[in-house]
Amino acid sequence: MRERLLTIILVTLACALPAAADPTIKVINFTANWCPVCRMLDPRLHDAVERFEDRGAILVNLDQTELTRRDDIANTALMERLHQLTASHNVAYLWDWYGGHAGIAVIVAADNGEPLTCITSALATDQIADLLQESVILATRVSAGARRPKGTNCPPRMNARASADPMP
């Protein structure tokens, strides 16, 4: 009887909790297996994002492992796929800013791709979780365009082709 009652309570609670069907924030991770910074950042990032999956955080890995400095057909095809992946998440401008570089992650608002903050390997898992918490609050409680009035803490654009406009 007690087990049945506990099951009913758990089912009731599960039905009452809002489901995070749509993402609130996206963490765009520029990574590669050849990147020593990524080997420090990626596990911390994965652990922190996992804590926030129920609040709408998703991790989007842009794996640049096979990206070479040569301008060959395979390289061009991979760059196009990664650019399309960023475009599908409404953050193609990030590829223009950081594509080809690894060891950085950018938290964006899922509704419009607005950059909220950046994550580097200097941060511990709990510090990354704090940034995710802040980003969830910004994405859900502050209107688009006003989320970071003084800008983000992201490094300068690393690619010369990047435009000055932070939004697509």
Sine and cosine of phi, psi and omega as CSV:
sin_phi,cos_phi,sin_psi,cos_psi,sin_omega,cos_omega
0.00,0.00,-0.70,0.71,-0.01,-1.00
-0.90,0.44,-0.65,0.76,0.02,-1.00
-0.90,0.44,-0.62,0.78,0.02,-1.00
-0.90,0.43,-0.67,0.74,0.02,-1.00
-0.89,0.45,-0.68,0.73,0.03,-1.00
-0.89,0.46,-0.65,0.76,0.04,-1.00
-0.89,0.46,-0.69,0.73,0.02,-1.00
-0.88,0.48,-0.69,0.72,0.00,-1.00
-0.89,0.45,-0.70,0.71,0.00,-1.00
-0.90,0.44,-0.65,0.76,0.04,-1.00
-0.91,0.42,-0.66,0.75,0.02,-1.00
-0.89,0.46,-0.71,0.70,0.02,-1.00
-0.90,0.44,-0.67,0.74,0.01,-1.00
-0.88,0.48,-0.62,0.79,0.02,-1.00
-0.95,0.32,-0.50,0.87,-0.04,-1.00
-0.99,0.16,-0.42,0.91,-0.02,-1.00
-0.97,0.25,0.67,-0.74,0.03,-1.00
-0.94,0.33,0.67,-0.74,0.05,-1.00
-1.00,0.07,0.65,-0.76,0.03,-1.00
-1.00,0.03,0.94,0.33,-0.05,-1.00
-0.95,0.32,-0.69,0.72,0.00,-1.00
-0.97,-0.22,0.65,-0.76,0.02,-1.00
-0.93,0.37,0.51,-0.86,0.08,-1.00
-0.99,-0.11,-0.70,0.71,0.03,-1.00
-0.73,-0.68,0.43,-0.90,0.08,-1.00
-0.82,-0.57,0.68,-0.74,0.06,-1.00
-0.96,-0.29,0.95,-0.32,-0.04,-1.00
-1.00,-0.04,0.94,-0.33,-0.13,-0.99
-0.96,-0.27,0.91,-0.42,0.07,-1.00
-1.00,0.04,0.95,-0.31,-0.14,-0.99
-0.70,-0.72,0.29,-0.96,0.08,-1.00
-0.28,-0.96,0.53,-0.85,-0.03,-1.00
-0.96,0.29,-0.28,0.96,0.05,-1.00
-0.99,0.11,-0.08,1.00,-0.10,-0.99
-1.00,-0.04,0.93,-0.38,0.00,-1.00
-0.91,0.42,-0.54,0.84,0.04,-1.00
-0.90,0.43,-0.62,0.78,0.01,-1.00
-0.90,0.43,-0.58,0.82,0.01,-1.00
-0.90,0.43,-0.43,0.90,0.09,-1.00
-1.00,0.07,-0.68,0.74,-0.10,-0.99
-0.96,0.28,-0.73,0.69,-0.16,-0.99
-0.82,0.58,-0.74,0.67,0.00,-1.00
-0.89,0.46,-0.63,0.77,0.03,-1.00
-0.90,0.43,-0.69,0.73,-0.01,-1.00
-0.89,0.46,-0.73,0.68,0.01,-1.00
-0.87,0.50,-0.70,0.72,0.00,-1.00
-0.89,0.46,-0.70,0.72,-0.03,-1.00
-0.92,0.39,-0.70,0.71,-0.02,-1.00
-0.90,0.44,-0.60,0.80,0.02,-1.00
-0.85,0.53,-0.58,0.82,0.02,-1.00
-0.90,0.43,-0.41,0.91,-0.12,-0.99
-0.93,-0.37,0.15,0.99,0.00,-1.00
-0.87,0.50,-0.59,0.81,0.00,-1.00
-0.96,0.29,-0.18,0.98,0.06,-1.00
-0.96,-0.28,0.22,0.98,0.13,-0.99
1.00,-0.09,0.30,0.96,0.05,-1.00
-1.00,0.01,0.73,-0.68,0.12,-0.99
-0.78,-0.62,0.50,-0.87,0.01,-1.00
-0.96,-0.28,0.78,-0.62,0.04,-1.00
-0.89,-0.46,0.95,-0.32,0.00,-1.00
-1.00,0.02,0.80,-0.60,0.12,-0.99
-0.97,-0.24,1.00,0.05,-0.08,-1.00
-0.98,0.20,0.92,-0.38,-0.05,-1.00
-0.97,-0.26,0.34,0.94,-0.06,-1.00
-0.80,0.60,-0.69,0.72,-0.08,-1.00
-1.00,0.04,0.04,1.00,0.01,-1.00
-0.97,0.26,0.81,-0.58,-0.01,-1.00
-0.92,-0.39,0.14,-0.99,0.05,-1.00
-0.99,0.13,-0.19,0.98,0.01,-1.00
-0.97,0.25,0.44,-0.90,0.05,-1.00
-0.98,-0.22,0.94,0.35,0.02,-1.00
-0.95,-0.31,0.06,-1.00,-0.09,-1.00
-0.89,0.46,-0.70,0.71,-0.01,-1.00
-0.89,0.45,-0.66,0.75,0.02,-1.00
-0.89,0.45,-0.71,0.70,0.02,-1.00
-0.89,0.45,-0.65,0.76,0.01,-1.00
-0.91,0.41,-0.67,0.75,0.02,-1.00
-0.91,0.42,-0.69,0.73,0.03,-1.00
-0.87,0.50,-0.64,0.77,0.02,-1.00
-0.91,0.41,-0.67,0.74,0.03,-1.00
-0.89,0.45,-0.68,0.73,0.02,-1.00
-0.92,0.40,-0.61,0.79,0.06,-1.00
-0.91,0.42,-0.66,0.75,0.04,-1.00
-0.90,0.43,-0.61,0.79,0.04,-1.00
-0.89,0.46,-0.70,0.71,0.04,-1.00
-0.90,0.43,-0.64,0.77,0.03,-1.00
-0.89,0.46,-0.62,0.79,0.00,-1.00
-0.92,0.39,-0.33,0.94,0.05,-1.00
-0.97,-0.24,0.22,0.97,0.06,-1.00
0.91,0.41,0.50,0.86,-0.01,-1.00
-0.70,-0.71,0.60,0.80,0.00,-1.00
-0.84,0.54,-0.51,0.86,0.01,-1.00
-0.86,0.50,-0.50,0.87,0.02,-1.00
-0.92,0.40,-0.59,0.81,0.07,-1.00
-0.90,0.44,-0.64,0.77,0.04,-1.00
-0.89,0.45,-0.57,0.82,-0.02,-1.00
-0.98,0.21,-0.74,0.67,-0.21,-0.98
-0.83,-0.55,0.00,1.00,-0.03,-1.00
-0.84,0.55,0.72,-0.70,-0.05,-1.00
1.00,-0.06,-0.20,0.98,0.05,-1.00
-0.95,-0.31,0.46,-0.89,-0.01,-1.00
-0.72,-0.69,0.30,-0.96,0.04,-1.00
1.00,-0.09,0.38,0.92,0.05,-1.00
-0.63,-0.78,0.56,-0.83,0.10,-0.99
-0.77,-0.64,0.60,-0.80,-0.02,-1.00
-0.86,-0.51,0.80,-0.59,0.08,-1.00
-1.00,-0.01,0.79,-0.62,0.01,-1.00
-0.81,-0.59,0.42,-0.91,0.13,-0.99
-0.95,0.31,0.74,-0.67,-0.06,-1.00
-0.94,0.35,-0.44,0.90,-0.08,-1.00
-0.94,0.33,-0.54,0.84,-0.05,-1.00
-0.64,-0.77,0.05,1.00,0.02,-1.00
0.98,0.21,0.20,0.98,-0.01,-1.00
-0.90,0.43,0.79,-0.61,0.01,-1.00
-0.94,0.35,0.71,-0.70,-0.02,-1.00
-0.95,-0.31,-0.69,0.72,0.01,-1.00
-0.21,-0.98,0.21,-0.98,0.03,-1.00
-0.87,-0.50,0.41,-0.91,-0.02,-1.00
-0.82,-0.58,0.71,-0.70,0.06,-1.00
-0.81,-0.59,0.12,-0.99,-0.04,-1.00
-0.94,0.35,-0.18,0.98,0.01,-1.00
-0.94,0.33,-0.24,0.97,-0.07,-1.00
-1.00,-0.08,0.64,-0.77,0.10,-0.99
-0.99,0.17,0.23,-0.97,-0.03,-1.00
-0.83,0.56,-0.70,0.72,0.00,-1.00
-0.91,0.41,-0.57,0.82,0.06,-1.00
-0.93,0.37,-0.63,0.78,0.07,-1.00
-0.90,0.44,-0.68,0.74,0.03,-1.00
-0.87,0.49,-0.62,0.78,0.06,-1.00
-0.88,0.48,-0.67,0.74,0.04,-1.00
-0.92,0.40,-0.60,0.80,0.06,-1.00
-0.90,0.43,-0.69,0.73,0.03,-1.00
-0.86,0.50,-0.74,0.67,0.03,-1.00
-0.87,0.50,-0.66,0.75,-0.03,-1.00
-0.92,0.38,-0.62,0.78,0.06,-1.00
-0.88,0.47,-0.68,0.73,0.02,-1.00
-0.90,0.45,-0.73,0.69,0.02,-1.00
-0.87,0.50,-0.69,0.72,-0.07,-1.00
-0.94,0.34,-0.46,0.89,-0.06,-1.00
-0.98,-0.18,-0.36,0.93,-0.12,-0.99
-0.88,-0.48,-0.16,0.99,-0.02,-1.00
-0.88,-0.47,0.66,-0.75,-0.05,-1.00
-0.94,0.35,0.51,-0.86,-0.01,-1.00
-0.82,0.57,0.66,-0.75,0.00,-1.00
1.00,-0.01,-0.32,0.95,-0.02,-1.00
-0.92,-0.40,0.19,0.98,-0.12,-0.99
-0.97,0.26,-0.51,0.86,0.02,-1.00
-0.66,-0.75,0.96,0.27,-0.10,-1.00
-0.87,0.49,-0.45,0.90,0.01,-1.00
-0.98,-0.21,0.18,0.98,0.03,-1.00
1.00,-0.02,0.13,-0.99,-0.02,-1.00
-1.00,-0.04,0.06,-1.00,0.08,-1.00
-1.00,-0.09,0.34,0.94,-0.05,-1.00
-0.96,0.29,0.52,-0.86,0.05,-1.00
-0.92,0.40,0.31,-0.95,0.04,-1.00
-0.85,0.52,0.40,-0.92,0.05,-1.00
-0.82,0.57,0.70,-0.71,-0.08,-1.00
-0.99,-0.10,-0.19,0.98,-0.04,-1.00
-0.92,-0.40,0.68,-0.73,-0.05,-1.00
-0.90,0.43,-0.47,0.88,-0.05,-1.00
-0.98,0.22,-0.09,1.00,-0.06,-1.00
-0.93,0.36,0.68,-0.73,0.04,-1.00
-0.99,0.16,0.26,-0.97,0.00,-1.00
-0.98,0.20,-0.36,0.93,-0.05,-1.00
-0.98,0.19,0.85,-0.52,-0.04,-1.00
-0.97,0.26,-0.15,0.99,-0.05,-1.00
-0.92,-0.39,0.52,-0.85,0.01,-1.00
-0.89,0.46,0.00,0.00,0.00,0.00
